[in-house]
Amino acid sequence: MRKSRMAHLSLISLLLVTAVMVACVMVVGCRRAPAGPATPEELAIAVFGAGRPDTQDPGVYQVEVDASGQLRVMCRFAVLTPDALSQCRAKLVELFREGFKFESVDSIYVQMDFPFRDEAGKMTLEKGLTVRLGRIKNSQIDWAVFNARDLPNVCDEWWVDPRVQ
């Protein structure tokens, strides 16, 4: 009787331990890191936001990776403030840091349109910044310690309308 009871308790303990291990594996297996953008286009929209079609809302209004591997991002900036350029730089660093993780991207071109006031006082959206960075230069940058103010010095192309600065 005693051996039978001991075997019974051992079996229950083994089943309990197995059940706990299975539950742990299921919980850990179900908890995955949140997935980031699956495409370069999704990344651009995640960084700059999505502008609604046929509006002048801020955000990305056109994005594509062309046949040459250039990620082309066209976006609008909401308000021209004194820190608009530094905000743009921060977003560009994020896009450049993550954008070249996609094998289909060989260069990234961004055009940002800003609301400028014309002489009559009417607000119009016009190109205010263009920037291009290629994969080769990108591979030479340590984004972990990079200062966004240095973007003009490392980009293949950097142009800013004087009204933005």
DATAFEN-V997719 format. One record per backbone hydrogen bond with DSSP energy under -1.0 kcal/mol. NH is the residue of the N-H (numbers start at 0). CO is the residue of the C=O. Records with the same first field share a line. If there is no record, write none. Layout:
BEGIN
NH: CO  CO
END
This chain:
BEGIN
4: 0
5: 1
6: 2
7: 3
8: 4
9: 5
10: 6
11: 7
12: 8
13: 9
14: 10
15: 11
16: 12
17: 13
18: 14
19: 15
20: 16
21: 17
22: 18
23: 19
24: 20
25: 21
26: 22
27: 23
28: 24
29: 25
30: 26
31: 29
42: 38
43: 39
44: 40
45: 41
46: 42
47: 43
48: 44
50: 59
54: 51
58: 75
59: 48
60: 73
61: 73
63: 71
65: 69
68: 65
70: 106
71: 63
72: 108
73: 61
74: 110
75: 58
76: 112
80: 78
83: 80
86: 82
87: 83
88: 84
89: 85
90: 86
91: 87
92: 88
93: 89
94: 90
95: 91
96: 92
97: 93
98: 94
100: 97
101: 98
104: 101
105: 68
106: 68
107: 132
108: 70
109: 130
110: 72
111: 128
112: 74
113: 125
115: 123
117: 121
120: 117
123: 115
125: 113
127: 111
128: 111
129: 158
130: 109
131: 156
132: 107
134: 105
137: 133
138: 134
139: 136
140: 137
142: 140
144: 141
149: 146
150: 147
152: 149
153: 150
154: 150
155: 131
156: 131
158: 129
160: 127
163: 160
END
